């Protein structure tokens, strides 16, 4: 079958790989009908997170069940399914409590990170423990409406929820890539008075404005001054950091008011990060960070999508066949042609 394979930094290729097959009697094989590239995939491409050559990458996919093991009870061949990007064994205590990101048996909690858990940017993928690692796709949702429930929409919502937004608050979202844009969508559900969006890419700021946020161009404006002016000198009640760099995390601490909350969902794996303890202490602030527990958020987000409160397809800027996967990475990585999210069809 065809799949996008990581070969090294700045080297992803469409390759022919072995067909997906059942791992055991509890697994399933899912034929992919839509997949996408996530910003976290670029950490491997850029070399900021070590990748393993030969890995089929990606963790955002929906599809149709092609085969199930003898012990699978909830799904059968032909079922349309959402494949959450995080995966658990289904048996350990965290998994039984519905918390696969805390799985005690799977070293990798995300598809497409190691060769033994192949990713979603392929014609098909194996899913272990299908009864706990698949979700049914409602018949009234299109593939594109369901696609981002696999990771990035839950991540944005998780960021907004962790920010403890209350009605009347001022929220700042740092980074208007797809995670930040979904965080803007989610933040507005909590009733803030204003959402300010910080980025330096024109078309991302334009999309943030279209979603109801007030854009601040990091490249031309003094962000701290702009936020202080917008909040009467207090600072923002809540900050959602959606970039994942030391500089933007520091900026979040600078922008938050005394007693406010900083919610970090950008991927920053720097072990020796200089946490601004003094600022946190003197501002009496709350800092929240973590890997989103995707399955927990799928039911409420499904309801919001079906009701029209959230439209995930608004972020799809390009629709390409999987065969054009290498070009899709070039567009996404290079922020070319207004690229936000690419829906890939095998």
PLY file of the C-alpha trace (Angstrom):
ply
format ascii 1.0
element vertex 346
property float x
property float y
property float z
element edge 345
property int vertex1
property int vertex2
end_header
0.00 0.00 0.00
0.99 3.66 -0.28
1.97 5.70 2.77
3.92 8.81 3.72
7.13 7.69 5.42
9.59 9.65 7.55
13.16 9.14 6.35
14.87 11.92 8.30
14.69 15.67 8.91
13.18 17.45 5.90
12.74 14.10 4.17
9.23 12.60 3.96
8.29 10.48 0.97
5.33 8.67 -0.50
6.48 5.04 -0.38
5.11 1.58 -0.98
4.99 -0.24 2.36
3.61 -3.54 3.62
-0.18 -3.70 3.79
-1.75 -2.97 7.17
-2.68 -6.15 9.00
-4.27 -7.22 12.25
-1.93 -7.18 15.22
-4.04 -9.70 17.14
-7.63 -10.82 17.77
-8.54 -7.50 19.41
-7.30 -5.29 16.60
-8.79 -3.83 13.44
-7.62 -2.60 10.07
-9.10 0.72 8.97
-9.14 1.85 5.34
-8.39 5.57 5.48
-10.84 7.87 3.74
-9.38 11.19 4.98
-6.17 12.06 6.76
-4.23 15.24 7.46
-0.92 16.72 8.53
-0.63 18.02 12.09
1.77 20.70 13.25
3.34 18.16 15.59
4.35 16.10 12.54
6.62 19.01 11.64
8.63 18.51 14.82
9.98 15.32 13.23
10.45 17.03 9.86
12.36 19.91 11.47
14.41 17.59 13.67
13.33 19.28 16.91
11.89 15.93 18.06
13.86 12.79 17.13
12.05 10.61 14.62
12.72 7.03 13.58
13.42 6.57 9.86
10.99 4.18 8.25
7.99 5.30 10.32
4.65 5.81 8.60
3.72 9.16 10.11
0.51 10.99 11.00
-2.19 10.65 13.63
-5.28 12.33 12.17
-7.50 9.92 10.25
-10.99 8.65 9.74
-12.04 5.73 7.63
-13.95 2.49 7.22
-13.30 -0.75 9.07
-11.94 -3.33 6.64
-11.17 -6.18 9.03
-11.63 -6.96 12.71
-10.15 -9.56 15.01
-12.25 -12.34 16.48
-12.52 -10.63 19.87
-13.71 -7.22 18.63
-17.29 -6.60 19.75
-18.18 -2.96 19.06
-17.20 -2.70 15.39
-17.59 -4.68 12.19
-16.44 -4.47 8.59
-17.97 -1.47 6.84
-18.37 0.74 9.91
-17.29 4.36 9.51
-14.94 5.27 12.33
-12.91 8.05 13.88
-9.38 7.00 14.87
-8.36 9.14 17.88
-4.73 10.20 17.59
-3.85 8.90 21.06
-3.95 5.19 21.75
-3.90 2.98 24.84
-3.71 -0.70 25.70
-7.25 -0.71 27.07
-6.32 -2.88 30.06
-4.23 -0.85 32.50
-5.78 1.28 35.22
-5.52 4.65 33.37
-7.02 3.13 30.21
-9.89 1.59 32.16
-10.56 5.03 33.62
-10.80 6.45 30.11
-7.36 8.05 30.18
-5.28 6.47 27.38
-2.68 9.26 27.47
-1.65 7.78 30.82
-1.40 4.23 29.45
1.11 2.22 31.47
1.86 -0.33 28.75
2.23 1.60 25.50
5.50 3.51 25.41
4.18 5.58 22.52
0.75 7.09 23.09
0.42 8.54 19.57
0.27 6.90 16.15
3.07 7.58 13.69
5.87 8.09 16.19
7.49 4.64 16.01
7.46 1.92 13.33
5.59 -0.49 15.61
2.57 1.85 15.73
2.21 2.96 12.10
0.57 6.28 11.42
-2.46 7.56 9.59
-1.04 9.09 6.42
-1.58 5.88 4.49
-4.16 3.93 2.56
-4.88 1.85 5.66
-3.69 1.53 9.25
-3.79 -1.12 11.98
-5.59 -0.15 15.18
-4.83 -2.13 18.35
-7.59 -2.89 20.84
-10.22 -1.60 18.45
-13.08 -1.63 20.96
-11.38 1.11 22.99
-9.35 2.88 20.32
-12.06 3.57 17.74
-15.13 5.80 17.82
-18.14 5.51 15.54
-18.67 8.30 13.01
-22.30 9.51 13.03
-24.03 8.88 9.71
-25.03 12.54 9.38
-21.44 13.85 9.47
-19.21 14.02 6.42
-15.65 12.74 6.49
-14.33 16.29 6.59
-16.59 17.28 9.48
-15.25 14.35 11.52
-11.59 14.45 10.48
-10.25 16.93 13.02
-12.00 15.27 15.95
-9.05 12.87 15.82
-6.67 15.34 17.49
-6.45 18.99 16.63
-9.99 20.13 17.47
-9.85 18.37 20.87
-6.42 19.94 21.43
-7.78 23.43 20.81
-10.76 22.79 23.07
-8.50 21.29 25.75
-6.42 24.46 25.64
-9.50 26.63 26.10
-10.89 24.46 28.89
-7.57 24.48 30.74
-7.51 28.27 30.48
-10.53 28.41 32.84
-12.27 31.06 30.75
-15.23 32.75 32.37
-17.90 34.99 30.84
-16.54 38.50 30.34
-12.87 37.46 30.33
-10.24 38.68 27.91
-8.40 35.77 26.30
-5.16 35.87 24.34
-4.32 33.05 21.93
-0.63 33.00 21.01
-0.16 31.32 17.66
-2.79 31.17 14.92
-1.83 27.91 13.32
-4.54 25.25 13.25
-4.33 24.53 17.00
-4.59 28.22 17.84
-7.48 28.75 15.43
-9.39 25.84 16.93
-8.59 27.26 20.37
-10.20 30.53 19.25
-13.32 28.65 18.14
-13.44 26.84 21.47
-12.65 29.88 23.62
-15.62 31.76 22.20
-17.93 29.01 23.48
-17.05 29.99 27.07
-18.41 33.55 26.77
-15.32 35.80 26.86
-15.71 39.50 26.20
-12.77 39.45 23.79
-10.31 37.05 22.20
-7.02 38.52 21.02
-5.02 36.50 18.49
-1.24 36.84 18.17
0.72 35.71 15.11
2.97 37.14 12.42
1.53 35.38 9.34
-0.97 37.56 7.49
-3.37 34.88 6.31
-3.48 33.24 9.74
-4.34 36.55 11.35
-7.03 37.09 8.72
-8.56 33.70 9.54
-8.43 34.52 13.27
-10.32 37.74 12.57
-12.89 35.82 10.50
-13.43 33.57 13.52
-14.19 36.58 15.73
-10.80 37.35 17.28
-8.94 40.66 17.29
-5.62 40.11 15.48
-2.28 41.37 16.79
0.64 41.15 14.37
3.66 39.94 16.36
5.93 41.14 13.56
4.87 44.79 13.64
3.18 45.46 16.99
4.42 45.48 20.57
2.23 42.64 21.79
2.59 43.43 25.49
1.58 47.04 24.96
-1.37 46.02 22.77
-2.68 43.56 25.37
-2.24 45.99 28.25
-4.08 48.69 26.30
-6.92 46.27 25.54
-7.27 45.29 29.21
-6.92 48.62 30.95
-3.38 47.78 32.02
-4.31 44.55 33.86
-3.23 41.91 31.38
-5.33 39.09 29.98
-7.41 36.83 32.20
-6.39 33.74 30.24
-3.61 32.91 27.80
-3.61 29.93 25.44
-0.09 29.23 24.17
-0.36 27.28 20.91
3.14 27.54 19.45
5.46 25.51 21.63
8.56 27.68 21.92
10.40 29.06 24.91
9.85 32.61 23.65
6.09 32.30 23.33
5.71 30.59 26.71
7.64 33.48 28.27
5.40 35.90 26.39
2.36 34.17 27.87
3.65 34.78 31.39
4.25 38.43 30.53
0.75 38.94 29.16
-1.34 37.25 31.86
-2.85 39.32 34.66
-2.33 38.75 38.38
-4.37 35.71 39.32
-4.81 34.65 35.68
-4.23 31.36 33.91
-1.73 30.24 31.29
-2.73 27.16 29.29
0.01 25.65 27.12
-0.86 23.24 24.32
2.07 23.95 22.01
4.54 21.06 21.95
7.64 22.17 23.87
9.77 19.24 24.98
12.76 21.24 26.20
13.71 19.48 29.44
15.73 22.39 30.83
13.14 25.08 30.14
13.80 28.08 32.43
10.39 28.24 34.11
9.75 31.83 35.30
9.07 30.82 38.88
9.36 34.35 40.24
6.79 35.71 37.79
4.44 32.81 38.51
4.78 33.34 42.24
4.34 37.10 42.22
1.40 36.95 39.83
-0.26 34.10 41.74
-1.02 32.50 38.40
-2.11 29.05 37.32
-0.09 27.18 34.67
-1.61 24.17 32.96
-0.04 21.92 30.33
-0.45 18.40 29.03
-1.21 15.99 26.22
-4.90 16.05 25.28
-6.96 12.99 26.16
-8.66 12.94 22.75
-11.37 10.29 23.36
-12.77 12.25 26.30
-13.55 15.23 24.10
-15.02 13.46 21.07
-18.62 13.10 22.39
-19.12 16.77 23.39
-17.34 18.02 20.28
-19.43 15.76 18.07
-22.50 17.42 19.55
-21.08 20.89 18.90
-20.20 20.01 15.30
-23.60 18.45 14.64
-25.37 21.51 16.08
-23.32 23.88 13.93
-21.69 25.60 16.90
-18.29 24.57 15.53
-17.43 24.09 11.86
-14.10 22.21 11.62
-14.11 22.37 7.82
-13.52 26.14 8.01
-9.83 25.42 8.46
-9.42 23.19 5.40
-7.46 25.25 2.90
-6.32 22.44 0.59
-7.74 19.12 -0.56
-5.21 16.81 -2.17
-4.79 13.11 -2.91
-2.41 11.15 -0.72
-0.24 10.79 -3.82
0.50 14.52 -3.46
1.54 14.09 0.16
5.05 15.39 -0.38
3.65 18.58 -1.93
1.21 18.85 0.96
4.12 18.85 3.40
5.86 21.54 1.38
2.75 23.73 1.49
2.12 23.14 5.18
5.71 23.49 6.36
6.39 26.52 4.16
3.07 28.24 4.99
2.52 28.59 1.28
-0.63 29.42 -0.62
-2.54 30.23 2.57
-2.15 26.69 3.85
-3.92 25.93 7.15
-5.05 22.30 7.04
-4.74 19.83 4.18
-7.33 17.09 3.80
-5.60 14.15 2.10
-7.62 11.44 0.36
-5.95 8.08 -0.26
0 1
1 2
2 3
3 4
4 5
5 6
6 7
7 8
8 9
9 10
10 11
11 12
12 13
13 14
14 15
15 16
16 17
17 18
18 19
19 20
20 21
21 22
22 23
23 24
24 25
25 26
26 27
27 28
28 29
29 30
30 31
31 32
32 33
33 34
34 35
35 36
36 37
37 38
38 39
39 40
40 41
41 42
42 43
43 44
44 45
45 46
46 47
47 48
48 49
49 50
50 51
51 52
52 53
53 54
54 55
55 56
56 57
57 58
58 59
59 60
60 61
61 62
62 63
63 64
64 65
65 66
66 67
67 68
68 69
69 70
70 71
71 72
72 73
73 74
74 75
75 76
76 77
77 78
78 79
79 80
80 81
81 82
82 83
83 84
84 85
85 86
86 87
87 88
88 89
89 90
90 91
91 92
92 93
93 94
94 95
95 96
96 97
97 98
98 99
99 100
100 101
101 102
102 103
103 104
104 105
105 106
106 107
107 108
108 109
109 110
110 111
111 112
112 113
113 114
114 115
115 116
116 117
117 118
118 119
119 120
120 121
121 122
122 123
123 124
124 125
125 126
126 127
127 128
128 129
129 130
130 131
131 132
132 133
133 134
134 135
135 136
136 137
137 138
138 139
139 140
140 141
141 142
142 143
143 144
144 145
145 146
146 147
147 148
148 149
149 150
150 151
151 152
152 153
153 154
154 155
155 156
156 157
157 158
158 159
159 160
160 161
161 162
162 163
163 164
164 165
165 166
166 167
167 168
168 169
169 170
170 171
171 172
172 173
173 174
174 175
175 176
176 177
177 178
178 179
179 180
180 181
181 182
182 183
183 184
184 185
185 186
186 187
187 188
188 189
189 190
190 191
191 192
192 193
193 194
194 195
195 196
196 197
197 198
198 199
199 200
200 201
201 202
202 203
203 204
204 205
205 206
206 207
207 208
208 209
209 210
210 211
211 212
212 213
213 214
214 215
215 216
216 217
217 218
218 219
219 220
220 221
221 222
222 223
223 224
224 225
225 226
226 227
227 228
228 229
229 230
230 231
231 232
232 233
233 234
234 235
235 236
236 237
237 238
238 239
239 240
240 241
241 242
242 243
243 244
244 245
245 246
246 247
247 248
248 249
249 250
250 251
251 252
252 253
253 254
254 255
255 256
256 257
257 258
258 259
259 260
260 261
261 262
262 263
263 264
264 265
265 266
266 267
267 268
268 269
269 270
270 271
271 272
272 273
273 274
274 275
275 276
276 277
277 278
278 279
279 280
280 281
281 282
282 283
283 284
284 285
285 286
286 287
287 288
288 289
289 290
290 291
291 292
292 293
293 294
294 295
295 296
296 297
297 298
298 299
299 300
300 301
301 302
302 303
303 304
304 305
305 306
306 307
307 308
308 309
309 310
310 311
311 312
312 313
313 314
314 315
315 316
316 317
317 318
318 319
319 320
320 321
321 322
322 323
323 324
324 325
325 326
326 327
327 328
328 329
329 330
330 331
331 332
332 333
333 334
334 335
335 336
336 337
337 338
338 339
339 340
340 341
341 342
342 343
343 344
344 345
